[in-house]
Amino acid sequence: MNLLLEVIIANGLLFDAFGVIGLGLLALAALRLVREKKSWGGSMMAYGAVALLIARIYVLLAPHVVDNDFLIAVGPIGISLMMALPPILLTFGLAGVVWGLWGHEKWLKEKY
């Protein structure tokens, strides 16, 4: 097997941890933009990063929390919501980050 593929499979938790840390740093950097520069694009970027972070943590923790008893307890509507939540959060999160970057760039052009 390819060595890179073995590293990715064996160290999946490490890559997941780096992903969560990276999204957290993105959210903190966006919040710093809001606080220090008063950029409205930074707030959108922070909302998007937090949505991506929640989706990432949800995807990581769901296999450990969700079992058959939990699925029976939430019913078919809850199962549908659980299946729809990650794509919705990922879509709005990515849109928020992109809109925030665009908004911050537009704010910089207007200011300077």
C-alpha positions in Angstrom: 0.0 0.0 0.0 1.1 3.6 -0.5 2.9 5.0 2.5 1.0 8.3 2.4 -2.3 6.5 2.4 -1.2 4.4 5.3 -0.2 7.6 7.3 -3.6 9.2 6.5 -5.5 6.1 7.6 -3.4 5.4 10.7 -3.3 9.0 11.8 -6.8 10.1 11.1 -7.3 11.5 14.5 -4.3 13.7 14.2 -5.6 15.2 10.9 -9.0 15.7 12.5 -7.4 17.5 15.4 -5.4 19.7 13.0 -8.7 20.5 11.1 -10.5 21.5 14.3 -7.5 23.6 15.5 -7.3 25.3 12.1 -11.0 26.2 12.1 -10.7 27.5 15.6 -7.8 29.7 14.6 -9.7 30.9 11.6 -12.6 31.9 13.9 -10.3 33.6 16.3 -8.5 35.5 13.5 -11.9 36.7 12.1 -13.0 37.8 15.6 -9.8 39.8 15.9 -10.5 41.5 12.6 -13.9 42.5 13.9 -12.6 43.7 17.3 -9.6 45.7 16.1 -10.6 46.8 12.6 -14.4 46.9 12.9 -14.7 44.9 9.6 -18.2 43.6 8.9 -16.7 40.9 6.7 -14.8 39.6 9.7 -18.0 38.8 11.5 -19.4 36.9 8.6 -16.1 35.0 8.4 -16.3 34.2 12.1 -19.9 32.9 11.7 -18.9 30.7 8.8 -15.8 29.3 10.7 -17.9 28.5 13.7 -20.5 26.7 11.5 -17.7 24.7 9.9 -16.2 23.9 13.3 -19.6 22.7 14.7 -20.1 20.5 11.6 -16.6 19.1 11.9 -17.0 18.3 15.6 -20.5 16.8 14.9 -19.1 14.5 12.3 -16.3 13.4 14.6 -18.5 12.8 17.6 -21.7 11.4 16.1 -20.4 7.8 15.6 -19.4 7.7 19.3 -22.7 9.1 20.6 -25.4 7.8 18.2 -26.5 4.2 18.7 -29.7 2.3 18.0 -31.4 3.4 21.3 -30.7 7.0 20.4 -32.1 6.6 16.9 -35.3 5.0 18.3 -35.7 7.8 20.8 -35.4 10.6 18.2 -37.6 9.0 15.6 -37.7 9.4 11.9 -37.9 13.2 12.0 -34.9 13.4 14.3 -32.9 11.0 12.1 -33.7 13.2 9.0 -32.5 16.3 10.9 -29.4 14.5 12.0 -28.6 13.5 8.4 -29.3 17.0 7.1 -27.5 19.0 9.8 -23.8 18.5 8.6 -24.4 19.4 4.9 -26.4 22.5 5.9 -23.7 23.6 8.4 -20.9 23.0 5.9 -22.8 24.9 3.1 -23.6 27.9 5.3 -20.1 27.8 6.9 -18.3 27.8 3.6 -20.6 30.5 2.3 -20.0 32.6 5.4 -16.2 32.3 5.1 -16.3 33.2 1.4 -18.8 36.1 1.9 -16.7 37.3 4.9 -13.5 37.4 2.8 -15.3 39.2 0.0 -16.8 41.6 2.5 -13.5 42.4 4.2 -11.8 43.0 0.9 -14.7 45.3 -0.2 -14.4 47.1 3.2 -10.6 47.6 2.7 -11.2 49.1 -0.8 -13.8 51.5 0.6 -11.7 52.5 3.6 -8.4 53.0 1.8 
